[in-house]
Structures are given as structure tokens and as C-alpha cells.
Amino acid sequence: MKLFKGLILVCAMGVFTTAQAQKSPEELGELFLTAVKENDSNKLNALIPDSETLLAFSKKMGMNKTQSEMDEFNEKYPGRVEKFLQQIEEMKEKGVEEYGINWNEVTFEKTVIENREINPPNQKKPVKVKDLTISFNYANESFTLKLRSAFDYKKIWYVGGEKPQLYDR
């Protein structure tokens, strides 16, 4: 009976995750800012692809990896995710120190999408990605947050692992 309840819980979590998935770059931008605002690492982690998703996306884009390369990637990926989460924390600290931002009080304005191509090493053709510029307000001042290399895979949008940048406008 415990196994059956466990399976139901896993299935329900899958349905919940799909229902909450970010279906557009605009939604990804808003969800990212909300996760930062709420200081919610679970919400941030939901916006970051797991290693299987990233490898599948890479394969779809023509970036085929050997088994050895995939094993090495899977081994190093958790550390890369931790580094990205740390960079988000550093970006938040910059907002507090340089601009006096109280992240609990920011309000989302919009997300602007820019297309860009990257040239991964050892690849014949460039890969198309999106840069997201998230506009938000705090204390009647406008700010932007730039997320580079966002992408969609199977109609779900994810943030890339490049360091987020914060600017005042």
C-alpha cells in the first residue's frame, strides 16, 4: 500500500509541476523575479533545467556528446547549478548594496526577449538562444535584470546558467 501511495504522490507531483511550468519567456521572467522576491530556492530550482533536460536539449540542437562526456557533465552539473544560484545571491546583494533594493517590495513590469546565437566549442552550427531582460520597479525607480541563454524545450522555458546582471535604468 505504501508503494501505491508513493506512486500516486509522484504522479500528482508530475501533474503539479507541469501545471506550474513556465510556458513563455515572459512567464519565465515573471516567475524568476517572483522567486528572487520571495527568496524561494525551490521556485528558482524549478526554472533551472535538470541535467537530463539540458542534455536532451543539447542533442536536439545537434550537440551530440559521447557517453564519457555525458557522464562528466552529469557529475559536474550540480556544482554548476550551485554556482548559478550563488550568482543570483550575489546579484541580489548588489541590488541591496548599490541601489538599496528591498527585494520583497519589487514589482514586475515586463520581459523583453532578444534572440542570440552562441557557438559552442566543437560544434558545426550555432545554437539559437534567447536573452531575457526583466524590467521591474522598486521605490519608484526602474531596474533591469538580464538573463542570458534562456531556452525552451518541450514547451517549457528554462533559465541558462550564465551570471544574471542587474542594471538601473
Backbone hydrogen bonds, N-H to C=O, Kabsch-Sander energy under -0.5 kcal/mol:
donor,donor_aa,acceptor,acceptor_aa,energy
5,K,1,M,-2.4
6,G,2,K,-2.4
7,L,3,L,-2.3
8,I,4,F,-2.2
9,L,5,K,-2.3
10,V,6,G,-2.4
11,C,7,L,-2.5
12,A,8,I,-2.8
13,M,9,L,-2.5
14,G,10,V,-2.1
15,V,11,C,-2.2
16,F,12,A,-2.6
17,T,13,M,-2.9
18,T,14,G,-2.2
19,A,15,V,-2.4
20,Q,16,F,-1.7
21,A,18,T,-1.0
23,K,21,A,-0.7
28,L,24,S,-2.3
29,G,25,P,-2.3
30,E,26,E,-2.1
31,L,27,E,-2.9
32,F,28,L,-2.5
33,L,29,G,-2.2
34,T,30,E,-2.3
35,A,31,L,-2.4
36,V,32,F,-2.3
37,K,33,L,-3.1
38,E,34,T,-2.7
39,N,36,V,-1.0
40,D,35,A,-2.4
41,S,39,N,-0.8
44,L,40,D,-2.0
45,N,41,S,-2.7
46,A,42,N,-1.5
47,L,43,K,-0.6
47,L,44,L,-1.5
48,I,44,L,-0.5
48,I,45,N,-1.0
54,L,50,D,-2.4
55,L,51,S,-2.5
56,A,52,E,-2.4
57,F,53,T,-2.7
58,S,54,L,-2.4
59,K,55,L,-2.3
60,K,56,A,-2.3
61,M,57,F,-1.8
62,G,59,K,-1.8
63,M,58,S,-3.1
64,N,62,G,-1.2
70,M,66,T,-2.4
71,D,67,Q,-2.6
72,E,68,S,-2.3
73,F,69,E,-2.4
74,N,70,M,-2.9
75,E,71,D,-1.8
76,K,72,E,-2.0
77,Y,73,F,-2.5
79,G,76,K,-0.6
80,R,76,K,-1.5
81,V,77,Y,-2.5
82,E,78,P,-2.3
83,K,79,G,-2.2
84,F,80,R,-2.3
85,L,81,V,-2.6
86,Q,82,E,-2.2
87,Q,83,K,-2.2
88,I,84,F,-1.8
89,E,85,L,-1.9
90,E,86,Q,-2.3
91,M,87,Q,-2.2
92,K,88,I,-2.3
93,E,89,E,-2.4
94,K,90,E,-2.3
95,G,91,M,-1.9
96,V,92,K,-1.9
97,E,93,E,-3.1
98,E,94,K,-3.0
99,Y,94,K,-0.7
99,Y,95,G,-1.0
100,G,96,V,-1.1
101,I,95,G,-2.5
103,W,101,I,-0.8
105,E,102,N,-2.5
106,V,103,W,-1.1
107,T,137,N,-2.3
109,E,135,S,-2.8
110,K,135,S,-1.2
112,V,133,T,-2.6
114,E,131,D,-2.5
116,R,129,V,-2.5
118,I,127,V,-2.6
123,Q,120,P,-1.3
127,V,118,I,-2.8
129,V,116,R,-3.2
130,K,150,A,-2.3
131,D,114,E,-3.1
132,L,147,L,-3.4
133,T,112,V,-2.7
134,I,132,L,-0.6
134,I,145,L,-3.3
135,S,110,K,-3.1
135,S,133,T,-0.6
136,F,143,F,-2.4
137,N,107,T,-2.6
138,Y,141,E,-2.4
141,E,138,Y,-1.6
143,F,136,F,-2.9
144,T,167,Y,-2.8
145,L,134,I,-2.3
146,K,165,Q,-3.2
147,L,132,L,-3.2
147,L,145,L,-0.5
148,R,146,K,-0.5
150,A,130,K,-3.2
151,F,158,Y,-1.9
153,Y,156,I,-2.5
156,I,153,Y,-0.9
157,W,22,Q,-3.0
158,Y,151,F,-2.9
159,V,47,L,-2.6
160,G,148,R,-0.6
162,E,148,R,-0.6
165,Q,146,K,-2.1
167,Y,144,T,-2.9
169,R,142,S,-2.2
